[in-house]
Amino acid sequence: MITETSAVSFRQNLGEMLNQVQYRHDSVVINKDGKPVAALVDARLFERIRRMQGRFDALCQRIEAGFAGLPEAEGLAEIEAAVALDRKKTRASTRKR
């Protein structure tokens, strides 16, 4: 479960919020002036997020390297064409079901 709270309320209820995250594996979104500014999550979830961020960064670097010699407009056109083709295939396979 995800709970939203204000920064003031978070400060006042820190112990309770920590228990919520540690024992119930909930997450707490902390809002300041009505906007989310931080989140308190279970340490295991945070570690998974860090690993995913590392993989995402590596994938971005591979994509950048693959398109390095191509002008930006051509690279974007290729990406858009690949996305359109994949969407077309997905729609076709959905209709066959």
All heavy atoms as an XYZ file, in Angstrom:
762
protein
N       0.842     -1.181      0.000
C       0.000      0.000      0.000
C       0.888      1.245      0.000
O       1.959      1.248      0.589
C      -0.888     -0.019      1.247
C      -1.857      1.118      1.300
S      -3.114      0.900      2.558
C      -2.341      1.739      3.915
N       0.423      2.266     -0.654
C       1.151      3.530     -0.694
C       0.345      4.574      0.077
O      -0.821      4.801     -0.203
C       1.367      3.998     -2.142
C       2.199      2.966     -2.898
C       2.046      5.368     -2.152
C       2.358      3.269     -4.370
N       1.001      5.180      1.046
C       0.388      6.222      1.857
C       0.997      7.555      1.465
O       2.197      7.641      1.233
C       0.674      5.962      3.354
O       0.190      4.671      3.700
C       0.025      7.002      4.233
N       0.179      8.588      1.390
C       0.677      9.934      1.140
C       0.520     10.739      2.414
O      -0.476     10.620      3.123
C      -0.077     10.599     -0.008
C       0.249      9.981     -1.345
C      -0.145     10.861     -2.514
O      -0.080     12.107     -2.385
O      -0.488     10.300     -3.548
N       1.526     11.561      2.687
C       1.483     12.385      3.887
C       2.238     13.684      3.638
O       3.076     13.758      2.740
C       2.090     11.639      5.098
O       1.878     12.388      6.284
C       3.571     11.378      4.917
N       1.938     14.676      4.442
C       2.665     15.945      4.341
C       4.002     15.814      5.062
O       4.183     14.935      5.912
C       1.855     17.083      4.957
O       1.776     16.891      6.364
N       4.914     16.701      4.750
C       6.223     16.683      5.399
C       6.089     16.898      6.904
O       6.780     16.249      7.701
C       7.134     17.741      4.781
N       5.192     17.782      7.299
C       4.979     18.050      8.724
C       4.476     16.795      9.429
O       4.996     16.391     10.467
C       3.992     19.228      8.913
C       3.606     19.388     10.374
C       4.589     20.518      8.361
N       3.466     16.157      8.856
C       2.919     14.931      9.445
C       3.961     13.826      9.463
O       4.040     13.046     10.413
C       1.687     14.498      8.649
O       1.169     13.297      9.166
N       4.781     13.759      8.429
C       5.831     12.746      8.376
C       6.797     12.924      9.544
O       7.151     11.967     10.226
C       6.572     12.822      7.035
C       7.677     11.825      6.913
C       7.400     10.489      6.682
C       8.995     12.223      7.034
C       8.424      9.555      6.578
C      10.019     11.306      6.927
C       9.737      9.970      6.700
N       7.219     14.170      9.777
C       8.128     14.438     10.893
C       7.497     14.041     12.221
O       8.144     13.479     13.094
C       8.509     15.916     10.925
C       9.641     16.275      9.999
C      10.186     17.664     10.295
N       9.172     18.708     10.226
C       8.908     19.424      9.147
N       9.570     19.207      8.033
N       7.975     20.352      9.173
N       6.216     14.332     12.368
C       5.537     14.042     13.630
C       5.314     12.552     13.846
O       5.220     12.098     14.981
C       4.186     14.769     13.663
C       4.315     16.265     13.736
C       2.977     16.960     13.527
O       2.010     16.372     13.058
N       2.941     18.255     13.871
N       5.237     11.786     12.766
C       4.912     10.361     12.867
C       6.002      9.464     12.290
O       5.716      8.374     11.805
C       3.594     10.093     12.132
C       2.452     10.872     12.725
O       2.093     10.684     13.876
N       1.907     11.793     11.947
N       7.245      9.909     12.359
C       8.346      9.182     11.736
C       8.423      7.728     12.212
O       8.533      6.805     11.397
C       9.681      9.889     11.988
C      10.918      9.190     11.422
C      10.809      9.025      9.914
C      12.174      9.963     11.790
N       8.354      7.497     13.506
C       8.454      6.131     14.039
C       7.375      5.221     13.491
O       7.645      4.091     13.064
N       6.152      5.715     13.480
C       5.029      4.944     12.962
C       5.211      4.642     11.470
O       4.966      3.531     10.998
C       3.730      5.712     13.187
C       2.500      5.018     12.666
C       1.256      5.881     12.809
O       1.185      6.682     13.779
O       0.369      5.758     11.954
N       5.668      5.645     10.721
C       5.878      5.471      9.279
C       6.988      4.451      9.009
O       6.882      3.626      8.097
C       6.227      6.799      8.617
C       5.199      7.870      8.820
S       4.021      7.920      7.495
C       2.946      9.218      8.045
N       8.067      4.514      9.796
C       9.147      3.532      9.641
C       8.630      2.112      9.884
O       8.977      1.179      9.152
C      10.302      3.842     10.593
C      11.186      5.022     10.210
C      12.172      5.328     11.333
C      11.927      4.734      8.919
N       7.802      1.944     10.899
C       7.216      0.626     11.176
C       6.342      0.156     10.018
O       6.359     -1.012      9.646
C       6.407      0.651     12.472
C       7.291      0.689     13.693
O       8.458      0.300     13.648
N       6.744      1.166     14.797
N       5.570      1.075      9.477
C       4.702      0.768      8.338
C       5.532      0.219      7.174
O       5.169     -0.773      6.541
C       4.012      2.062      7.893
C       2.575      1.949      7.542
C       2.038      3.329      7.162
O       2.231      4.329      7.866
N       1.369      3.387      6.039
N       6.643      0.859      6.915
C       7.509      0.457      5.798
C       8.251     -0.830      6.135
O       8.319     -1.755      5.322
C       8.486      1.598      5.449
C       9.543      1.140      4.471
C       7.718      2.782      4.882
N       8.793     -0.917      7.328
C       9.604     -2.077      7.696
C       8.786     -3.354      7.846
O       9.180     -4.396      7.333
C      10.342     -1.800      9.010
C      11.242     -2.945      9.445
C      11.980     -2.636     10.730
O      11.729     -1.633     11.403
N      12.907     -3.500     11.084
N       7.668     -3.289      8.514
C       6.924     -4.506      8.835
C       5.808     -4.834      7.854
O       5.501     -5.999      7.634
C       6.368     -4.430     10.261
C       7.472     -4.317     11.280
C       7.617     -3.173     12.056
C       8.403     -5.343     11.452
C       8.638     -3.060     12.986
C       9.437     -5.241     12.377
C       9.541     -4.095     13.138
O      10.564     -3.990     14.044
N       5.198     -3.805      7.280
C       4.104     -4.065      6.336
C       4.554     -3.918      4.890
O       3.787     -4.175      3.974
C       2.939     -3.116      6.622
C       2.288     -3.437      7.958
C       1.074     -2.647      8.327
N       0.555     -1.704      7.368
C      -0.235     -0.693      7.670
N      -0.580     -0.488      8.923
N      -0.686      0.119      6.753
N       5.793     -3.476      4.694
C       6.362     -3.272      3.357
C       5.543     -2.282      2.538
O       5.431     -2.401      1.331
C       6.541     -4.601      2.614
C       7.337     -5.589      3.395
N       8.692     -5.464      3.590
C       6.969     -6.701      4.060
C       9.121     -6.471      4.322
N       8.095     -7.232      4.633
N       4.961     -1.298      3.228
C       4.250     -0.216      2.569
C       5.260      0.828      2.101
O       6.445      0.751      2.430
C       3.263      0.456      3.529
C       2.082     -0.433      3.890
O       1.912     -1.474      3.244
O       1.345     -0.069      4.820
N       4.797      1.788      1.353
C       5.608      2.928      0.936
C       4.897      4.200      1.368
O       3.670      4.231      1.467
C       5.788      2.931     -0.584
O       6.452      1.767     -1.013
N       5.674      5.241      1.626
C       5.109      6.517      2.041
C       5.618      7.599      1.092
O       6.829      7.759      0.913
C       5.514      6.869      3.493
C       4.947      8.227      3.892
C       5.082      5.778      4.463
N       4.703      8.313      0.465
C       5.058      9.448     -0.383
C       4.908     10.700      0.469
O       3.869     10.923      1.085
C       4.154      9.530     -1.635
C       4.454     10.781     -2.434
C       4.324      8.287     -2.487
N       5.968     11.507      0.501
C       5.990     12.702      1.341
C       5.771     13.924      0.451
O       6.529     14.155     -0.492
C       7.326     12.803      2.096
C       7.533     11.514      2.912
C       7.348     14.031      2.995
C       8.965     11.173      3.166
N       4.718     14.656      0.755
C       4.355     15.844     -0.024
C       4.770     17.114      0.700
O       4.712     17.187      1.928
C       2.846     15.891     -0.255
C       2.361     14.728     -1.082
O       2.990     14.358     -2.061
N       1.241     14.147     -0.691
N       5.193     18.081     -0.080
C       5.506     19.410      0.455
C       4.763     20.405     -0.426
O       4.905     20.361     -1.652
C       7.014     19.647      0.399
C       7.450     20.908      1.086
C       8.969     20.982      1.141
C       9.403     22.234      1.854
N      10.862     22.352      1.854
N       3.971     21.232      0.175
C       3.123     22.176     -0.561
C       2.245     21.439     -1.570
O       2.035     21.905     -2.685
C       3.970     23.248     -1.261
C       4.764     24.102     -0.284
O       4.239     24.358      0.819
O       5.902     24.494     -0.614
N       1.783     20.255     -1.193
C       0.875     19.481     -2.038
C       1.529     18.719     -3.170
O       0.851     18.051     -3.941
N       2.853     18.782     -3.276
C       3.560     18.094     -4.361
C       4.466     17.015     -3.782
O       5.141     17.249     -2.774
C       4.402     19.080     -5.166
C       3.580     20.137     -5.860
C       4.462     21.113     -6.585
C       3.607     22.223     -7.198
N       4.425     23.253     -7.815
N       4.526     15.840     -4.431
C       5.409     14.785     -3.928
C       6.882     15.185     -4.085
O       7.298     15.639     -5.147
C       5.072     13.578     -4.800
C       4.355     14.116     -5.983
C       3.777     15.436     -5.606
N       7.644     15.055     -2.991
C       9.060     15.430     -3.029
C       9.992     14.289     -2.648
O      11.184     14.321     -2.953
C       9.355     16.648     -2.125
C       8.656     17.891     -2.654
C       8.965     16.379     -0.690
N       9.462     13.267     -1.979
C      10.299     12.150     -1.545
C       9.414     10.942     -1.261
O       8.186     11.062     -1.177
C      11.080     12.526     -0.289
N      10.066      9.794     -1.121
C       9.325      8.584     -0.785
C      10.157      7.754      0.183
O      11.386      7.700      0.086
C       9.022      7.778     -2.037
N       9.484      7.116      1.096
C      10.116      6.185      2.032
C       9.671      4.795      1.605
O       8.471      4.503      1.573
C       9.665      6.496      3.463
C      10.241      5.633      4.573
C      11.755      5.835      4.674
C       9.575      5.973      5.897
N      10.648      3.975      1.219
C      10.325      2.631      0.743
C      11.149      1.599      1.499
O      12.204      1.910      2.062
C      10.578      2.482     -0.781
C       9.682      3.406     -1.576
C      12.029      2.707     -1.129
N      10.686      0.370      1.473
C      11.382     -0.757      2.077
C      12.786     -0.868      1.479
O      12.981     -0.638      0.279
C      10.549     -2.010      1.783
C      11.182     -3.259      2.314
O      11.014     -3.538      3.509
O      11.843     -3.943      1.519
N      13.765     -1.222      2.279
C      15.156     -1.299      1.817
C      15.323     -2.299      0.675
O      16.111     -2.065     -0.244
C      16.076     -1.656      2.983
N      14.580     -3.404      0.699
C      14.683     -4.388     -0.393
C      14.172     -3.802     -1.703
O      14.767     -4.003     -2.759
C      13.925     -5.671     -0.046
C      14.630     -6.498      1.030
C      13.853     -7.747      1.355
N      12.586     -7.346      1.982
C      11.502     -8.073      2.033
N      11.476     -9.268      1.499
N      10.412     -7.634      2.627
N      13.073     -3.071     -1.638
C      12.544     -2.431     -2.838
C      13.533     -1.384     -3.357
O      13.773     -1.293     -4.560
C      11.189     -1.779     -2.548
C      10.580     -0.937     -3.665
C      10.407     -1.761     -4.942
C       9.257     -0.342     -3.226
N      14.124     -0.627     -2.456
C      15.096      0.382     -2.860
C      16.282     -0.273     -3.582
O      16.747      0.230     -4.601
C      15.574      1.180     -1.647
C      16.566      2.242     -1.996
C      16.178      3.372     -2.701
C      17.895      2.111     -1.629
C      17.091      4.354     -3.040
C      18.816      3.093     -1.959
C      18.415      4.214     -2.661
N      16.742     -1.403     -3.082
C      17.854     -2.100     -3.732
C      17.469     -2.565     -5.130
O      18.249     -2.469     -6.069
C      18.316     -3.283     -2.871
C      19.567     -3.941     -3.387
C      20.741     -2.977     -3.565
O      20.935     -2.090     -2.721
O      21.466     -3.119     -4.583
N      16.244     -3.062     -5.284
C      15.763     -3.465     -6.619
C      15.723     -2.269     -7.563
O      16.112     -2.359     -8.729
C      14.375     -4.090     -6.520
C      14.382     -5.492     -5.952
C      13.002     -6.087     -5.839
N      12.308     -6.089     -7.112
C      10.988     -6.066     -7.238
N      10.213     -6.027     -6.187
N      10.436     -6.080     -8.422
N      15.267     -1.136     -7.064
C      15.204      0.078     -7.876
C      16.608      0.486     -8.306
O      16.829      0.843     -9.463
C      14.502      1.221     -7.100
C      13.016      0.891     -6.915
C      14.683      2.561     -7.808
C      12.303      1.800     -5.921
N      17.566      0.412     -7.404
C      18.953      0.765     -7.740
C      19.512     -0.152     -8.818
O      20.184      0.304     -9.744
C      19.829      0.700     -6.489
C      19.576      1.845     -5.540
C      20.364      1.725     -4.285
N      21.799      1.773     -4.574
C      22.734      1.627     -3.653
N      22.390      1.422     -2.398
N      23.997      1.693     -3.965
N      19.232     -1.462     -8.716
C      19.711     -2.395     -9.743
C      19.067     -2.088    -11.087
O      19.732     -2.107    -12.121
C      19.425     -3.839     -9.329
C      20.365     -4.381     -8.283
C      20.270     -5.893     -8.159
N      18.915     -6.384     -7.978
C      18.320     -6.589     -6.802
N      18.965     -6.347     -5.688
N      17.086     -7.051     -6.746
N      17.770     -1.813    -11.074
C      17.072     -1.493    -12.316
C      17.617     -0.207    -12.920
O      17.758     -0.109    -14.140
C      15.564     -1.370    -12.063
C      14.910     -2.712    -11.805
S      13.187     -2.627    -11.271
C      12.443     -1.513    -12.388
N      17.934      0.779    -12.101
C      18.492      2.034    -12.594
C      19.826      1.780    -13.283
O      20.096      2.322    -14.343
C      18.674      3.037    -11.443
C      19.247      4.371    -11.897
C      18.302      5.154    -12.781
O      17.132      5.272    -12.467
N      18.797      5.692    -13.871
N      20.641      0.914    -12.693
C      21.920      0.570    -13.303
C      21.743     -0.090    -14.660
O      22.439      0.243    -15.628
N      20.801     -1.020    -14.756
C      20.531     -1.688    -16.038
C      19.978     -0.706    -17.065
O      20.329     -0.763    -18.244
C      19.562     -2.843    -15.842
C      20.228     -4.049    -15.209
C      19.286     -5.226    -15.206
N      18.993     -5.482    -13.806
C      17.912     -6.072    -13.349
N      16.995     -6.483    -14.186
N      17.742     -6.262    -12.072
N      19.110      0.194    -16.610
C      18.529      1.187    -17.510
C      19.621      2.111    -18.060
O      19.655      2.403    -19.251
C      17.457      2.002    -16.785
C      16.822      3.052    -17.643
C      15.876      2.708    -18.593
C      17.175      4.386    -17.504
C      15.285      3.674    -19.396
C      16.591      5.356    -18.305
C      15.645      5.003    -19.245
N      20.514      2.552    -17.176
C      21.613      3.418    -17.615
C      22.500      2.703    -18.636
O      22.912      3.296    -19.638
C      22.449      3.876    -16.420
C      21.702      4.847    -15.518
O      20.678      5.413    -15.960
O      22.135      5.038    -14.362
N      22.797      1.419    -18.392
C      23.624      0.649    -19.321
C      22.927      0.511    -20.675
O      23.562      0.631    -21.731
C      23.941     -0.727    -18.735
N      21.622      0.264    -20.652
C      20.859      0.149    -21.897
C      20.874      1.478    -22.662
O      21.070      1.490    -23.881
C      19.416     -0.266    -21.599
C      18.472     -0.353    -22.788
C      18.967     -1.393    -23.792
C      17.069     -0.693    -22.316
N      20.702      2.579    -21.963
C      20.746      3.899    -22.613
C      22.095      4.135    -23.272
O      22.168      4.656    -24.395
C      20.451      5.007    -21.604
S      18.720      5.084    -21.117
N      23.165      3.746    -22.596
C      24.502      3.918    -23.170
C      24.678      3.074    -24.424
O      25.268      3.520    -25.405
C      25.572      3.567    -22.139
C      25.683      4.581    -21.031
C      26.627      4.143    -19.924
O      27.147      3.033    -19.921
N      26.846      5.025    -18.972
N      24.153      1.845    -24.412
C      24.243      0.985    -25.597
C      23.464      1.578    -26.761
O      23.904      1.550    -27.912
C      23.738     -0.417    -25.274
C      24.721     -1.200    -24.436
C      24.261     -2.569    -24.009
N      23.535     -3.302    -25.022
C      22.604     -4.208    -24.747
N      22.284     -4.476    -23.503
N      21.995     -4.854    -25.709
N      22.287      2.117    -26.483
C      21.485      2.736    -27.539
C      22.209      3.961    -28.092
O      22.281      4.145    -29.310
C      20.074      3.107    -27.013
C      19.270      1.827    -26.743
C      19.341      4.013    -27.991
C      17.967      2.061    -26.004
N      22.735      4.785    -27.209
C      23.479      5.971    -27.658
C      24.661      5.572    -28.528
O      24.918      6.192    -29.565
C      23.972      6.767    -26.454
C      22.889      7.548    -25.750
C      23.391      8.250    -24.494
O      24.623      8.378    -24.318
O      22.555      8.670    -23.695
N      25.395      4.539    -28.131
C      26.553      4.086    -28.906
C      26.113      3.570    -30.272
O      26.776      3.810    -31.286
C      27.313      3.006    -28.143
N      24.994      2.872    -30.316
C      24.488      2.324    -31.570
C      24.053      3.390    -32.562
O      24.112      3.187    -33.774
N      23.620      4.527    -32.061
C      23.148      5.606    -32.920
C      24.142      6.766    -32.999
O      23.823      7.816    -33.538
C      21.788      6.126    -32.422
C      20.645      5.198    -32.708
C      20.242      4.258    -31.779
C      19.976      5.260    -33.916
C      19.190      3.392    -32.045
C      18.921      4.406    -34.192
C      18.528      3.464    -33.257
N      25.356      6.573    -32.493
C      26.333      7.658    -32.381
C      26.670      8.313    -33.721
O      26.808      9.518    -33.810
C      27.611      7.158    -31.714
N      26.804      7.523    -34.793
C      27.197      8.090    -36.072
C      26.040      8.593    -36.910
O      26.233      9.028    -38.052
N      24.846      8.535    -36.390
C      23.654      8.892    -37.144
C      23.161     10.277    -36.738
O      23.134     10.599    -35.551
C      22.573      7.860    -36.814
C      21.495      7.536    -37.807
C      22.085      7.058    -39.128
C      20.607      6.446    -37.236
N      22.760     11.098    -37.690
C      22.157     12.389    -37.315
C      20.910     12.152    -36.456
O      20.196     11.152    -36.634
C      21.784     13.020    -38.655
C      22.663     12.353    -39.659
C      22.886     10.959    -39.142
N      20.656     13.043    -35.530
C      19.561     12.869    -34.572
C      18.221     12.618    -35.260
O      17.465     11.732    -34.859
C      19.451     14.098    -33.663
C      18.376     13.952    -32.601
C      18.303     15.147    -31.670
O      19.196     16.010    -31.698
O      17.319     15.208    -30.913
N      17.905     13.369    -36.305
C      16.609     13.212    -36.984
C      16.460     11.813    -37.566
O      15.390     11.206    -37.480
C      16.461     14.271    -38.082
N      17.540     11.287    -38.145
C      17.474      9.929    -38.712
C      17.317      8.886    -37.619
O      16.568      7.922    -37.767
C      18.733      9.635    -39.530
C      18.782     10.339    -40.866
C      20.040      9.977    -41.646
O      20.388      8.775    -41.689
O      20.665     10.898    -42.194
N      18.028      9.080    -36.523
C      17.919      8.140    -35.400
C      16.510      8.104    -34.839
O      15.947      7.032    -34.591
N      15.925      9.283    -34.645
C      14.555      9.350    -34.130
C      13.568      8.732    -35.112
O      12.622      8.050    -34.707
C      14.175     10.803    -33.828
C      14.878     11.425    -32.624
C      14.561     12.911    -32.524
C      14.506     10.704    -31.345
N      13.790      8.946    -36.400
C      12.916      8.356    -37.416
C      12.993      6.831    -37.369
O      11.974      6.143    -37.481
C      13.286      8.875    -38.804
N      14.196      6.284    -37.194
C      14.346      4.831    -37.090
C      13.635      4.286    -35.861
O      12.978      3.246    -35.921
C      15.826      4.444    -37.048
C      16.494      4.449    -38.400
C      17.872      3.805    -38.353
O      18.054      2.813    -37.617
O      18.753      4.292    -39.067
N      13.784      4.982    -34.762
C      13.122      4.546    -33.524
C      11.609      4.585    -33.693
O      10.906      3.637    -33.326
C      13.574      5.411    -32.332
C      15.048      5.124    -32.017
C      12.700      5.159    -31.108
C      15.675      6.101    -31.044
N      11.090      5.665    -34.251
C       9.640      5.782    -34.468
C       9.137      4.690    -35.400
O       8.062      4.121    -35.188
C       9.301      7.164    -35.008
C       9.448      8.259    -33.965
C       9.291      9.652    -34.545
O       8.908      9.794    -35.728
O       9.562     10.618    -33.806
N       9.908      4.367    -36.441
C       9.514      3.312    -37.372
C       9.496      1.955    -36.668
O       8.582      1.145    -36.881
C      10.468      3.277    -38.565
N      10.483      1.697    -35.822
C      10.530      0.428    -35.083
C       9.353      0.313    -34.123
O       8.734     -0.755    -34.003
C      11.852      0.305    -34.335
N       9.028      1.401    -33.453
C       7.891      1.402    -32.527
C       6.593      1.165    -33.290
O       5.741      0.364    -32.881
C       7.836      2.725    -31.725
C       6.515      2.865    -30.980
C       9.012      2.805    -30.763
N       6.420      1.837    -34.420
C       5.202      1.664    -35.232
C       5.076      0.225    -35.710
O       3.979     -0.353    -35.670
C       5.220      2.621    -36.415
N       6.174     -0.370    -36.153
C       6.152     -1.757    -36.613
C       5.780     -2.704    -35.480
O       4.952     -3.604    -35.652
C       7.516     -2.145    -37.198
C       7.648     -3.579    -37.701
C       6.669     -3.839    -38.847
C       9.081     -3.839    -38.148
N       6.346     -2.489    -34.306
C       6.038     -3.342    -33.167
C       4.571     -3.213    -32.763
O       3.914     -4.202    -32.461
C       6.946     -2.999    -31.981
C       6.769     -3.980    -30.841
O       7.085     -5.169    -31.045
O       6.303     -3.555    -29.767
N       4.060     -1.983    -32.775
C       2.650     -1.781    -32.434
C       1.741     -2.480    -33.452
O       0.724     -3.059    -33.091
C       2.322     -0.299    -32.371
C       2.886      0.366    -31.146
C       2.541      1.828    -31.070
N       3.074      2.398    -29.848
C       3.353      3.671    -29.676
N       3.115      4.529    -30.664
N       3.841      4.107    -28.549
N       2.121     -2.414    -34.713
C       1.337     -3.072    -35.762
C       1.320     -4.583    -35.535
O       0.270     -5.224    -35.623
C       1.927     -2.742    -37.129
C       1.146     -3.273    -38.295
C       1.771     -2.826    -39.601
C       1.005     -3.388    -40.786
N       1.591     -2.971    -42.065
N       2.464     -5.161    -35.217
C       2.552     -6.600    -34.944
C       1.728     -6.976    -33.720
O       1.042     -7.990    -33.712
C       4.005     -7.018    -34.728
C       4.838     -7.044    -35.978
C       6.270     -7.453    -35.652
C       7.161     -7.413    -36.858
N       8.565     -7.737    -36.518
N       1.791     -6.132    -32.692
C       1.028     -6.397    -31.471
C      -0.467     -6.366    -31.753
O      -1.212     -7.238    -31.295
C       1.384     -5.366    -30.376
O       2.782     -5.452    -30.101
C       0.607     -5.617    -29.105
N      -0.918     -5.381    -32.529
C      -2.341     -5.300    -32.881
C      -2.777     -6.514    -33.682
O      -3.842     -7.067    -33.464
C      -2.621     -4.017    -33.669
C      -2.718     -2.788    -32.798
C      -3.226     -1.593    -33.601
N      -2.529     -0.420    -33.150
C      -1.654      0.269    -33.844
N      -1.385     -0.018    -35.081
N      -1.042      1.329    -33.316
N      -1.938     -6.920    -34.624
C      -2.264     -8.077    -35.473
C      -2.370     -9.347    -34.635
O      -3.287    -10.154    -34.823
C      -1.223     -8.244    -36.576
N      -1.461     -9.530    -33.698
C      -1.509    -10.746    -32.874
C      -2.683    -10.700    -31.896
O      -3.257    -11.727    -31.563
C      -0.206    -10.945    -32.109
O      -0.026     -9.944    -31.129
N      -3.088     -9.516    -31.481
C      -4.246     -9.372    -30.597
C      -5.525     -9.713    -31.342
O      -6.431    -10.355    -30.804
C      -4.318     -7.933    -30.034
O      -3.096     -7.640    -29.361
C      -5.460     -7.794    -29.067
N      -5.617     -9.321    -32.600
C      -6.827     -9.614    -33.397
C      -6.968    -11.090    -33.661
O      -8.085    -11.591    -33.791
C      -6.753     -8.863    -34.716
C      -6.993     -7.381    -34.578
C      -7.045     -6.705    -35.951
N      -6.775     -5.295    -35.779
C      -5.880     -4.604    -36.437
N      -5.141     -5.185    -37.349
N      -5.694     -3.329    -36.218
N      -5.872    -11.815    -33.782
C      -5.923    -13.247    -34.077
C      -6.469    -14.056    -32.918
O      -6.942    -15.161    -33.104
C      -4.522    -13.766    -34.429
C      -4.025    -13.258    -35.764
C      -2.646    -13.790    -36.059
C      -2.112    -13.231    -37.368
N      -0.763    -13.715    -37.664
N      -6.425    -13.528    -31.720
C      -6.885    -14.268    -30.538
C      -8.335    -14.339    -30.542
O      -9.275    -14.541    -30.543
C      -6.404    -13.584    -29.266
C      -4.913    -13.648    -29.124
C      -4.486    -12.983    -27.854
N      -3.051    -12.805    -27.865
C      -2.387    -12.148    -26.974
N      -3.000    -11.604    -25.969
N      -1.100    -12.017    -27.044
